[in-house]
Amino acid sequence: MDRRTAIKFLGTSFPMLFLSKFSSAHTYLGKVPFHPDWRSLENYRVPDWFRDAKFGIWAHWGPQCQPERGDWYARGMYQEGSDQYNYHVEKYGHPSVFGFKDVIHQWKAENWNPEELMELYKKAGAQYFMALANHHDNLDLYQSSHHKWNSVNLGPKKDIVKGWERAAKKRGLKFGVSVHAAHAWTWYETAQRSDKEGKLAGIPYDGKLKKEDGKGKWWAEYDPQELYAQDHKPSLDSKDDSTVHRQWHWDVASGVSVPTEAYCENFKARTLELINNYHPDIVYFDDTVLPLWPISNVGLEIASKFYNKSMRANRGRVEVVINGKILNERQRKCLVWDIERGQSNAIEPQPWQTCTCIGSWHYDRRIYDRDQYKSAKTVIHMLIDVVSKNGNLLLSVPLRGDGAIDDKAKDVVHGIGAWMAIHSEAIIGTRPWYTFGEGPAQQDAPSLNVQGFNEGKGKAFTSDDVRFTTKGKVLYAFILGKSENRLLSVKSLGTARPNIQSIKEVQILGSDDKISFNQFEQALEIRLPDHFIQNNIATVLKIT
């Protein structure tokens, strides 16, 4: 059947452009365009809204924020002698008596106000919002019919994801959910241990408890194994706490304990229910490639169903995004590559994302006390650099255990918003230029390490560093930082450089001053007016 016959068969007048690929017509013929295999998923194209968005804010917030002692608390509290173990014993008691299930029971989220927080995020210039749907601690933060350990039944007794979804969509922000629970199987293996020393040596932590052990306790109706998933022998060498990183990729040769089929199918059911009931525009998987890949196909099944659901709702277009980590070139065509706490050193051919936090992924009171949050300037420099290379920035802003944002984190968000209020046109809806920029910071840029983690390891940006974006016939040049000179020089815009046209006008965003400039062979030189006050974060030139 050719395209014209297909149109006649469908009894519609869809434009030929819409049916330019016969695979688009398949949706209306009742055939499934995406299958759970890489060859099929290569047909995916990143939606324009994500390419335009550039900046998202993430609430990486859940019960592990309750102790306010940093990331991976539900694992670290079972590592004898660690900072989190010592803190836990002092604050709550021994993990044989008071485990992470009991931390969940104490978490009430009593000061969480998603409406106020989302208003703050929108004013900061965020175009999308990411909510934590579950973490490696395996508590679903939404109403789940496949997992009794969820925030509606326990802890806050609130549907956290629903609250975030309503607040985001009310303000026109795209909505995402991050899913981390596939790794609970191995991540929680520390909960199987017991102390090696001291008066409680040999007494097991609570990771092996079963439902029958809960008689007369607050959790009597709940099976701890549905949360901890530790009714299995631990991974080989699991007593070495670095093993969890080496075995993150589910490489059987590493000695990793392989989850059961029932565990994998339950994860799939939970995730599909999340997608079907909360309608996210983005699903972020904190996994190598996809959840449980390659020991199970459930990640590919989730991806194909998510894309097909979007096609059915959007007249054959896929308008959703999946984030995955450590992707090869083929996989980057199927998903949007996410780099954790790091970034690429080149313009990537496919849209990508870096995720980072101004503090710890889970709230750490010590970072607040020591004034160690990233500044608004640091965040914006990162945003500019990422966008110039065809990427987006997803920024986590820590929330305290009770759901409130502290004053210092709020100041950072306000600072981002103040800069974006003037300069967002050079960020939102832009595309990379033929080169991302110039300057000394790139000359010593650190290489990526596994899924990222090259953040903050290179030279700090200065006014000698320039980044570029484009929109239509306009080129934006970002001067990073404040220059001591009134004469700015941009070498990439010299007439001797390739792809350079004659410049007609130069403006400075946020200023009505007439800007004088000269375009020489070796550089474009811009003279700032004597009374002009440079932005301390970045001055943006709008070049026609």
N, C-alpha and C positions, 0 to 999 in steps of 0.2 A: 504494500500500500504506500503510494507516494504522499507527499504532504498535502496536496490539493484534495486527493481522495480522502485523506484523514480528516480534513476540515469539513468536507461534505458529509462524511460519516458522522462526525460529531454534531452536525447541525448547528454550528456556531459560526461567528465571523471574527475569530481571533486574528489579530494582525500576523502577517507572515513572519515578522521579526520574532514574535513570541515562539513560533514553531520552527525557528531556524535550525534547531536540532530535533530530530525525530524523537529523541529520548524525552523531550518535554511533552510531546503528545501522548507518550505512554501513560502518563499520570491519568489522563482523561479516558484512556482506553482500558483502565482497570489494571494495568500492569505496574509492578513495583520497580521504580527506576534505580533504587539503591539496594544492594545486597550486602551481607556481612562479610565482605572480602575487600582487600586493598585495591584490586583492579577496578571494582565498581566504585569505591569511594573516591578514586582519582577524578571522577567527574564533578566533584564538589568545587564550587567557586565561592570565595569569601564575599559575603554581602557588602554592598557599598556602605551601608550604615556603620558597619564596624570599621571599615577603612576610614570613614569620615570622623568617627567618634574620638579617637586618639587618647582620651583620658577617662579612666574609670576609678572609682573608689570602692574599696573592699572592707567589709566588716568581718575580719577573721576572728570571730567572737563566739565562744561557747563555754562549756563548763570548765575547761582547762584555764580559763581566765579567773575563775573564782579564787584560787589561792594567790593570784597575782605574783607568780614566781617564774614566769617565763614559758617558753615553748616546750612542747612535748612533756608536759608535767605528768600526764597519766602514765607515761613510760618511766620517766626519771625518778618518780617517787618510789619505784620498786628496785632501784639500783643502789644497793647498800653502800653507804659512805658518800654518795653523791650529794651535791648541794640541795637538790630537791628532796632527796630522801631525808636528809637531816632536818630540813625545814618542815617536812610533813610530820615526822615523828614528834617534833616540838609543838607544832600547831594543832595537829589532829590526833596523833597517836600512832601506834605501830601499824604497818600495812597488813598485818595478819588480822587486825581488828577493825581498822578503819581504812578501807580500800578506796579506789576511785569511784566505785558505785556510790559510796557514801558522800564523796565530794559532789557528785551529781545531785544527791538528795538535798544538800545544803544550798545548791545554786538556785536562786530565786529570781534573778534579773529584775529586781524590784524598781530600779530607776531607769529602765530601758524605755526610751521614747523614740520610736522609729520615725515619727512625723517630724519632730524637731531635728533629728540627725540628718534626715534626707534633705531638709531645707538647707542645712549647712553645707551638705555635699554639693547640692545643685548650685548654690552661690559660689562654690569654689571652682565651678566650670566643668564638673564631671558630667559626662554624657551617658555613662552606664554605671550600674551599681552591682556589686557582687556580694551575695550573702553566703556565709558558711552553712551548708546543709547538713554536713556531718564531718567529723574529723577522724583521725586514726583511733580516737577513743571510742568510736562506734555508737555514739548517741545520735539518733536522727533528730534534727531540730525542726521537725515538721510532723504532721499527723501521718503516721505510717501504719497500714494494716498488716504489714509483713514484719514489723519489728516493734515489739512492745516497749523496748527501751527508747523512748522518744520524749521530747520536751513537752508534749501535750499530756502525757501520762505522769511524768515525773518532773522533779526539779521545779522549774518556773510554772509548770502547768499552762504553758502558752505555746501557740503555733508561731514560732519565731520566723520561719520562712514566709508565712502568710503576712505577718506584720510588715516585713521588709518589702514584699512584693507589692502590697497595696500602696505603701508610701512612695516607692520608686515609680510605679506606673501612673500614680496620680500626678506626678510632676514631669511626666514625659520622658523619664530616663529608661533606657533599656535595662532589662533585669537579668542577672546571672546567678547561678548557684555553683558553689564549689563542693566537690564530692571527693572525700579522702578515705572513706571507710574500707575500701578493698584491702588495705594493708593491716587491718586489725589482727588478722590471723597470726602474723609474725611480730608485729610491733608490740603487742601486749605480752609477748613471751616472758618478759621480765617479771610479770605477775605470778608466774609459776614458781618463782624462786623462794628461798627463805634466807634469813641471815646466816652468815658463816661464822660470825663471832658474837660475843655478848650473851646476856642472860636469856635472850629469845632465839638463840641459834638453833636452826633446824625446824622451827615452827613455820609452816608454810604461809606465804602471803595468801590473799583471798582469791587469787586468779583461778584456782581449781574448784572453788565452791560450786555446788549444784543447787537446784531449786529446793530439794528436800532439806538442805541445810538452813533454810530461811524460816523454819517454823518459829513463830512468835516474834519475828523481826519485821522491820518496816518493809523489807523487800520480799516478804513471804510469797507474794503472787508473781514474782519475777525470777526467771532463771538467770543467774549470773553468767552462765555459759553463752547465752544469747548476746550478752554484752562483750565479755572477754574473749570468747571463742578459743579457749585454751584446753579443750578436751582432746589434746593431741600431744605427741612427743615434740619437744622443741626442735628447732632447726639445728643442724650440725654446727658446733662451735658457738651456740647462741649465748654462752656465758661470756664471750668476748663481745662487749657492747658495741663495737664497731661493725659487727657482723651484719646488723640490720641494713646498713648502707650497701655493703657488698652484695647482699642478697635481694636488694630492692627490685631487681629486674626479673625475679622469679626464674632465674637460671638454675635448672635442676642440678647441674654439675656443681653448683656452689654449696650444695647441702641444705638448701632451703626446704622447709616443711611445706609440702604442696597442699593447698586447701582442698577440701572435699567438693564434689560436684554440688552437693546441697548448699554449701557455703556460697559458691559462685552463683548458683541460680537464685538464692535469696538476695544476694547483692544486686543482681539484675532486676529482680522484681521490685526491690526498694527504689532503685534509681528510675525505672520506668514509671513507677507511681509518682515519684517526685516530678518528673517531666510532664506527665499527663495532667496532674492536678494543679501545678503552679506555673506552667507555661513559660519557662525561662527562654530568653533569647540566647543565652550563653550557658554552656555547661563546662566548667573547669574541672579536669581530672588531675589530681596530684599523683600521677603515675608515670612510669616510663611508658610512653606511647599511649596505651589505653589500659583501663583496669584489668588486672589478672592476665594480661597478655605476656607471653604466648602460651601459658599453661591452660588457658580457657579462651573460648571465643566470645564470651559474654560482652566484652568491650566493643567488639565489632558489631554485635547484634544491637547493642544500645545505640551506637552511632548511626547505623542504617535506619533504625526505627525513628530516631530523632529527626534525621534529615527527611525521611518520607513524611512524617507528621507535618513538618514545615511546608513541604511541597503541596500537600493536600490543602493546607490552610491558605496558601499564597499563590494559587493559580499556576503551579508548576515551578515556582522559584523557591530556592532554599534560602531562608532569611535568618538562619540560626548559625551559631558558632560553637565548636568544641575546641577547648584548649588541651594540648597534650605536651609532654616534656620528652626531651632526648629523642627527637624524630630524625629519621634519615630523609634524604631528598624526596623519595617517593611519598613518605608519610606526611611531609609538609604540604603536599598537594591535597591531602585528605582531611587534615586538621589544621588548626592554627597553632603554630609552634609557640610555646611559652618558655621563657628563660627566667629562672628564679634568681633574684638578687644579682642580676648581671645584664649584659646587653651585647649585641652584635657589634662588630667593628667595621661593618660594611653595609651598604644598601642591600637589603635582602630582596630577592625576586618575588617572594611571597609575603603577604602581610604577616606580622608576628606580634608578639606581646612580651614585655618584661613585667614581672610582678615583684614588688618589693614592699617594705614596711618602713614607717618612720621610726619604729622601735623594734620590739620583739613580735613575732607572729602571734603569740598569746601574751596577754598583758603581763608586764614585769614592772612592779612598782619601783625597783631599783633604778631602772632607766629614767623614770620620771624624776626620782630624787636626785639623780646625778646630772640632770639636764642634758641627756644624751640623745634626744630625738633629732632626726634629720631636720634641718632648717627648711623653710619654704624655698630659699635660694637653691639649696642642694636638690630638692625635688624638682624644681622647675628646670634647672640645668639638665637633669636626667631626662625629663619630659622632652625638652627641645632636642637633645641628642638622639633619643629613641625615635621621635617623629621624623627627624631628618633622614632616618635609615629605613623608613617604611614600617615603623612599629607603633604600637600603642603602649601606654603606661597604665598598669593597674596598681594602685597604691592602697595598701592597708593602713588604716588609721586605728590604733588600738583603742579598745573600750575596756573599762574596768569590769570586774566580775559582775557588778550590779547593773551593767549596761550603760553607765554614764561615761561621757567623754571628759577627760580631765582638762584643766585650763591650758596646759602647755600644748597638748595635742590640738586643742581648738585654735590656739594662736597660730599654729602651723597651717591649719586649714584656712583660716582667715587670710594669712599671708599669701597663700596660693591664689585665693579668690581675688585679692586686690590686684595681683599682677595679671591674672586672666581676664579681669574686667576690661582691661585696656588692650591686651595683646592677643586675645583668644582667636581673632580672625587669622592670625599667622599659624595657628595650631589646628583648630577644628576644620575639617573638610579639605585639608591640604594633601599634597602628594610630594614625594621626593623630587629633587632636581637631579641633574646628571651626576653631580657630586654632592655628598652630604655636607662637606665643610672643609675647613682648613685650620691649622694651628698646632701648637706643640703638644696638646693633650693627646692627640691621636697618635703621635709618633711613638709614644711609650705606652700605648693602650695594652692592658693585660689580655691574655687569651682566655677563652671560655674554659671552664673546668666542669666537665660532665654536664649537669643541667643548668649551669650558670656560675654564680658565686665569683664573678670578677668585679663586683661592685666595690668602688672605693679603693681599688688597688692601683689605679693609674694616677697621673698628674691631675691636680685640681684644675678646673677650667678658669681661664683668665680672659681679659679683653682681647688677647691675641688669638683666641679661639672663636671661630665663626661657624655657624650652622645655617643651612638653607632649607626652605620649603617653597612650594609653588601652589598657586591656585589660579587657574585660567591663564591670563597673560601677565600675572603679577608674580614677582619673585620676592620672597621675604628673606632677609639676612639678619641673623641674630648675633649681636655682639655680646658675648657672655661675660658678665661682670662689668665693672665700671673702669673706663679708660682714664688715665691721667692726662691724655692729650685731647685737644679739641679737633685734631685731624685724624680721622679714621681711615684705615687702608684695608681694602679687601682684594687680595691678590687674584682670587678666582674670577673676578669680574674685569680683569684687564683684557684689552682688545686682542692681545696675542693668544689668549686662551681659546680652546675649542668651544664651540656651541655658544659663543658670546655674541649678542646683538648690541646695537647702539642703545644706550640708556636714555630715556626721554625725561624721566622725573624720579626724584628720590624724596620720599616722605619719612617722617618718624612717627610711628604709631603713638597716639596720645599727645601729639603736638601739632599746632597749626602753623609753626614757623616754616618759612621758605628755606629749603636746604640747598646750599651750593655744593656742586660736585664737579670733578673732572675725571674723565675716563681715559686713562693712559694705557699704553701697551701692557705694562706690567701690573697694573692695579687700578681699581676704582678708589678715588680719594674723596672723602666726604668731610666738609667743614661744618662742625657743629656751631650753632649760634652761641655767642659769648654768654648769654643769659640762660641757655638751656641746661637744665639739671638732668644728668644722666640717671637712668634707672639703675639702682644698685645691683639688681639681679640680671637683667638683660635689656639692652636697647634694641628695638626691632626696626629695621629699615624696610620700607615698602617701596619696591623698585619696579617701575613700569618701563 
